[in-house]
Amino acid sequence: MDYLWTPWRMAYIRGEKKPAGGCIFCKLAAVQDDNGQIIARSGYVYVTLNLYPYNNGHLMVIPNQHTDTPENLPTEALTDLMQTTNRALAVLRAAYNPPAFNLGANIGPAAGAGIAEHYHFHIVPRWPGDANFMTTVAHTRVIPDTLDNIYHELKAIWHRLYPEGG
């Protein structure tokens, strides 16, 4: 029998990763030392790794403004969000050459939002066969790299493609 070891998920299973008090995305937006999570920042949004990814390279674009819906964001923030999303797509293509992507947001708990109080936009690279038997039968995702490696690779590519930042 083969085993898949995912020790980084144990803190999530135990509930140890849930910060006490306040919005996790607001806290992350405010820190100077991103602890290996923030790939890039722009005027209104930042790009971070999803700590519990659906696929290798699963990113989120998160507005600095705390809001539960994009309807409350000013036009400049919405424009920045989509321009930054396009940059993230280019970075992911350069890193992994995925043939497809899922882009979207879960707005509200009934839609599946894990952190419903702070709107965020998901970018999930996709490959043929990535929803294989492990996902459909065993309900297990296989991520072939560590979050630390993914962070360093994507951040380096981002800064190579966009040396001015954002």
C-alpha positions in Angstrom: 0.0 0.0 0.0 1.2 3.5 -0.9 1.0 6.4 1.6 0.7 10.1 0.9 2.3 12.1 3.7 0.8 15.6 4.2 2.1 16.7 7.6 1.4 20.4 7.0 -2.3 19.7 7.1 -2.3 18.5 10.7 -2.4 22.0 12.1 -5.5 22.7 10.0 -7.1 19.5 11.1 -6.5 20.4 14.8 -7.7 23.9 14.2 -4.3 25.3 15.2 -4.0 27.6 12.2 -7.1 29.7 13.1 -5.9 33.0 14.4 -7.5 34.4 17.5 -9.6 37.6 16.9 -9.8 39.6 13.8 -9.7 38.9 10.1 -6.9 36.6 8.9 -6.7 38.5 5.5 -6.6 41.9 7.1 -3.8 40.7 9.4 -1.9 39.3 6.5 -2.3 42.5 4.5 -0.9 44.6 7.4 2.3 42.6 8.1 5.6 43.6 6.7 7.2 40.1 7.0 4.8 37.9 5.0 6.2 34.6 6.5 6.4 33.1 3.0 2.9 33.7 1.9 2.6 37.0 -0.1 3.8 36.6 -3.7 3.1 40.3 -4.7 1.3 43.5 -3.6 -0.2 46.3 -5.6 -2.1 49.4 -4.7 -5.4 47.7 -3.7 -4.8 44.0 -3.5 -2.2 41.3 -2.7 -1.5 37.8 -4.0 -1.0 35.0 -1.6 -0.8 31.2 -1.6 -3.8 29.3 -0.5 -2.6 27.4 2.5 -5.0 24.5 1.7 -4.7 24.3 -2.0 -6.9 22.5 -4.5 -3.9 22.2 -6.9 -0.3 23.1 -7.1 0.0 26.9 -7.5 -3.5 27.7 -6.1 -3.4 31.5 -5.5 -5.7 34.1 -4.0 -6.0 37.7 -4.9 -7.2 39.6 -1.8 -8.3 43.2 -1.5 -6.7 45.2 1.3 -10.2 46.5 2.1 -12.2 44.4 4.4 -15.5 43.6 2.8 -17.6 40.5 2.2 -18.6 41.3 -1.4 -16.9 42.9 -4.4 -19.9 45.2 -4.7 -18.4 47.3 -1.9 -15.1 47.8 -3.6 -14.3 51.0 -5.5 -13.7 50.8 -9.3 -10.0 51.2 -8.8 -9.8 48.2 -6.5 -11.8 46.1 -8.9 -9.6 47.1 -11.8 -6.5 46.4 -9.7 -7.9 43.0 -8.7 -8.4 41.9 -12.3 -5.1 43.3 -13.6 -3.3 41.5 -10.8 -5.2 38.3 -11.6 -3.9 38.6 -15.2 -0.4 38.9 -13.9 -0.9 35.9 -11.6 -2.1 33.9 -14.7 1.1 34.9 -16.5 3.3 33.9 -13.6 1.5 30.5 -13.2 1.9 29.9 -16.9 5.6 30.6 -16.7 6.1 28.4 -13.7 3.9 25.4 -14.5 2.4 25.8 -18.0 -1.1 24.7 -17.0 -3.4 24.4 -20.0 -6.4 25.7 -18.0 -7.5 27.6 -14.9 -10.5 28.0 -12.6 -11.1 31.6 -11.6 -13.7 32.6 -9.1 -15.0 33.6 -5.7 -17.3 32.0 -3.2 -19.4 34.9 -1.8 -21.1 33.9 1.5 -21.1 30.6 3.5 -23.8 29.0 1.4 -21.6 29.4 -1.6 -18.7 27.6 0.1 -16.7 30.6 1.4 -14.3 29.4 4.1 -13.6 33.0 5.1 -16.8 34.7 4.1 -16.2 38.0 5.9 -13.4 39.0 3.6 -13.9 38.7 -0.2 -11.1 37.0 -2.1 -10.6 35.7 -5.6 -9.2 32.2 -6.4 -6.9 31.2 -9.2 -6.5 27.4 -9.6 -4.3 26.0 -12.3 -5.7 22.9 -13.9 -4.3 20.0 -15.9 -5.9 17.0 -17.6 -6.4 14.2 -15.1 -5.9 16.4 -12.0 -9.3 15.2 -10.8 -8.2 11.5 -10.8 -9.1 8.6 -8.6 -7.4 10.1 -5.6 -9.8 13.1 -5.7 -13.0 11.3 -6.8 -12.7 8.1 -4.8 -10.3 8.8 -1.9 -11.3 12.5 -1.5 -7.6 13.4 -1.4 -5.7 16.0 -3.4 -2.1 15.3 -4.4 0.0 18.5 -4.3 3.5 17.6 -5.8 5.4 20.4 -4.1 5.7 22.1 -0.7 4.1 25.5 -0.1 7.6 26.9 0.7 9.0 25.8 -2.7 5.9 27.1 -4.5 6.2 30.4 -2.7 9.9 30.9 -3.6 9.4 29.9 -7.2 6.3 32.0 -7.9 7.7 35.0 -6.1 11.0 34.9 -8.1 9.1 34.6 -11.4 6.7 37.4 -10.4 9.6 39.7 -9.7 11.4 38.7 -13.0 8.2 39.4 -15.0 7.1 42.4 -13.1 10.2 44.1 -11.5 8.2 47.2 -10.7 6.1 45.1 -8.2 2.3 44.5 -8.1 
